Structures are given as structure tokens and as C-alpha cells.
Amino acid sequence: MPPASRRHRLAPSLLSADFAALGEAVAAAEAGGADAFHLDVMDGHFVPNISFGPALVAAVRARTRLPLDVHLMIEDPLRYVADFHRAGGDTLVFHVESRSDPEAVIREVHRLGIGVGAAIRPDTPFSRVEPLVDHLDQVLVMSVNPGFSGQQFIPEVLPKVRAARERVDALGSSADVSIDGGVVPTTAVEAAAAGATFFVCGNSVFREGGVAENLRRLCSCVEEGARRAVR
């Protein structure tokens, strides 16, 4: 797939939104041009924090028709994929570092008829996910350590984004190469230039300046990075 034909998408991370006004945040992001929503599920074991479960995913599903990208930062994703499918998840992203067998997770999610992605932490080599790429709808490269919002982008992960892009393109796959963590205008340019197509953006969307304007600026930076990739 030539770089010019790739579709680039922005997925605001609702972990960074005001939970007391979550419906309003969803509406503002959808009106402002978001392509999907990213929901971080944390269990307090795989990562130190606890966030939310299927009930909140279902509440968001009731508020939007946009795709829901559910990031399972949990020890045993295989146990819960059916619950998050019923809640309305369109893509379930699990970690290869979890204790579930990756191939079993992929088979089960595909059996449910929805998209599946595999994520790697910043310190996990791309080789851990590479054998799975031809069965995935998304390869997620974490650019911060999972479990906390508001961290700074780790630029050392960009070679893994390039490796994922090369592998996806070599397979002729339509899978997204996703970047998650510290995505702000400057790092969005870098990630897009490296080949990312799906951008999880949290604090850079739900901050001062207005959701629509923040999304517009991020979109412009992604487009600039994509032009650099073409060159």
C-alpha cells in the first residue's frame, strides 16, 4: 500500500476527559472531527492503576456511533473479550505481555466478528508482535509506559513504528499502525512520518483551547508527518 493512500485517524482517549461530563466530552470530540474513541481498561494488576470496565464502554457506546477502540491493559484479556464485545467495543487491543495466549485472544476476538489489535510496551521489542501481524487489524506501539495518562512521548519507540509499518506493508495488510502516549502536535508529526496511521490522543485533545481546535491542529500535524513519509 503506497503511503499516499493510507487513512490517518485520530482517537481521543477518554481517560483524559472529565468523567463528570463524559457525555459532553464525547459529543464535543465527535463534532470536532474525531474518527474513533480510545478507552483504556486497567485492572490494577497488569498496570498499577484501575480505570473502568464494560459498563463505561457501554455508556459511551450509547452516546456515539464512532468506533470504540478498547485497550485492554489487563492480565487476562482472553477472559474478558466477550464482555467488552457485548459492551460495544469495535476493536479490542490486548498486550502481548499479558498472561493470555496471544493466538487464543486473536482467534476469540475474530470469532466475535470484531477487530483485534496487539500492543507492545516501550521496552518490548517488535519481534514479540511481528509473528502476529498478518492476523491483526491493529499494531499498537506504546510511546509511554502503560497505566498513567499525561506522560511524555518516548522517541526511542519510533524505530518500532517503522518496523511495524514495513511489516504491514510487506504483507499487503490494511492493519493500522497505532501510536499511544504523549501524542501532541510535535510528536504526531514524528509518528506519522514513521508510518503511524492511528493516533491515540488524550490530554492534547481535552485541554484548554477547545476540543475542535485541538483536533484540527493535531490533524494538520499528522498530515505534515504523512507528507514527510511520502518524501
C-alpha positions, 0 to 999 in steps of 0.5 A: 500500500503506497503511503499516499493512500493510507487513512490517518485517524485520530482517537481521543482517549477518554481517560483524559476527559472529565468523567463528570461530563463524559457525555459532553466530552464525547459529543464535543470530540465527535463534532470536532472531527474525531474518527474513533474513541480510545478507552483504556481498561486497567485492572490494577494488576497488569498496570498499577492503576484501575480505570473502568470496565464494560459498563463505561464502554457501554455508556459511551457506546450509547452516546456515539456511533464512532468506533470504540477502540478498547485497550485492554491493559489487563492480565487476562484479556482472553477472559474478558473479550466477550464482555467488552464485545457485548459492551460495544467495543469495535476493536479490542487491543490486548498486550502481548505481555499479558498472561493470555495466549496471544493466538487464543485472544486473536482467534476469540476476538475474530470469532466475535466478528470484531477487530483485534489489535496487539500492543507492545510496551516501550521496552518490548521489542517488535519481534514479540508482535511481528509473528502476529501481524498478518492476523491483526487489524491493529499494531499498537506501539506504546510511546509511554509506559502503560497505566498513567495518562499525561506522560511524555512521548518516548522517541526511542519507540519510533524505530518500532513504528517503522518496523511495524509499518514495513511489516504491514506493508510487506504483507499487503495488510490494511492493519493500522499502525497505532501510536499511544502516549504523549501524542501532541502536535510535535510528536504526531508529526514524528509518528506519522512520518514513521508510518503511524496511521492511528493516533491515540490522543488524550490530554492534547485533545481535552485541554484548554483551547477547545476540543475542535481546535485541538483536533484540527491542529493535531490533524494538520500535524499528522498530515505534515508527518504523512507528507514527510513519509511520502518524501 
